[in-house]
Amino acid sequence: MPRPSASRKPTSPKGRATRQSKLTARTADRHDLYQQSVQNTAWEVKFIDKVFRERRQRAPLSLREDFCGTALLCADWVKGHRERTALGVDLDPEVLAWGVDHNLAPLGEPGSRLYLLEQDVRDPAPSKADVIVALNFSYWIFKTRDALLGYFRNVRSGLTKDGLALLDAYGGWEAQEPMLEPREVNGFTYVWDQGAFDPITNDVTNHIHFEFPDGSRLDKAFSYHWRLWSLAEIQELLVEAGFSKVAVYWDTSSDDDVMRYRVAKSAKSQPGWVAYIVAER
């Protein structure tokens, strides 16, 4: 069953295993645990670059990440090419400060090309970007059609003339089912908790917990209150927002450890899936 970045295998940094084996709920850092268990930004950077080059026949250089959190994706983006710039936008000053200390400070020169902005993602940004991303289903915080449409219009206005927006989504019949799904990661256990689903409003409440070898636990380290949007609804709203083309990238691999996202216009129903939506300005 999908959970944030479910299809993306987390990285295992060298030298981390020994330290991680001693983790407890008291000593662990929830943002570090999240980056290890949820994010695979190296893969995301390659995917963004590949999709843009295929559609625009040039390299994307400027990235805006909405709901950027610790800005790990922004950091990996600017590290990948000397001409790349990144803008991370988030409302939470605490998580932005953590990102500055842990992801920006170690960068050196690439960090001078990365900017963080503490504001609502619906407010105008100071510059336009080749690519704007909202990943880990973060934009699902907008629960009404008008709110999501307004956000998509802001995204379109923030793109360069040939810019792309890239989003992710999850679904499948298990997406509506309350469940706990644990997964072992680098000496701790990541638990995706689908706490509640309302079939009338499509509201979902999900949590992330972390468990440690000593039996301690970080309960509700992260909580999410979203609307479960369908791919059809998202595509329709992007078109209404003025995007010229919208495509769904579906994982066509039969191997859970391999990701092979290709454009698809239809797909077979599955218990759980993660897909990407790419919208051309």
Secondary structure, DSSP 8 states (H G I E B T S, - for coil): ---TTTTS-----TT-HHHHTT--TTT--HHHHHHHHT--HHHHHHHHHHHHHHHHSS---EEEEET-TT-HHHHHHHHT-TT-EEEEEES-HHHHHHHIIIIIGGGSGGGGGEEEEES-TTS--SS-EEEEEE-TTGGGG--SHHHHHHHHHHHHHTEEEEEEEEEEEEESGGGGS-EEEEEEETTEEEEEEEEEE-TTT-EEEEEEEEE-TTS-EEEEEEEEEEE---HHHHHHHHHHTT-SEEEEEEE--SSTT---EEEES-----SSEEEEEEEE-
